Amino acid sequence: MATFQLLGLKCHETTSGAGADQVQIYFNDEVMFYDGDMGEGDEWELGDSREFTGSEKVWVRELDSLSDPDLIGSFFVNAANPGEQTVTLTGDDSHYDLRYRVDS
């Protein structure tokens, strides 16, 4: 069994629309992390982790009170590809860097 661990999230540019983003990170179709009001230049240290086997999809969304959630980005993690990595997410005119680690 492998472990997926969130390490950090940096916002270079929020999604289209006014104000800060309310960011949700999903892993294996369940909310792994949620927090509100992430603005441009903000950087959060994270520590949430989940166990998995094989490959899992990670979704990062911004919750909108006036419309459906906006997709910031998604990617797959694979137990066969351990180590620390950074993925750049640019959905809905945003720019985020998400750092994570996979331990097998």
Secondary structure as GFF3:
##gff-version 3
##sequence-region A 1 104
A	DSSP	beta_strand	2	13	.	.	.	ID=ss1
A	DSSP	beta_strand	21	27	.	.	.	ID=ss2
A	DSSP	beta_strand	30	38	.	.	.	ID=ss3
A	DSSP	beta_strand	43	45	.	.	.	ID=ss4
A	DSSP	beta_strand	49	52	.	.	.	ID=ss5
A	DSSP	beta_strand	55	62	.	.	.	ID=ss6
A	DSSP	beta_strand	70	78	.	.	.	ID=ss7
A	DSSP	beta_strand	83	89	.	.	.	ID=ss8
A	DSSP	three_ten_helix	91	93	.	.	.	ID=ss9
A	DSSP	beta_strand	95	103	.	.	.	ID=ss10
###
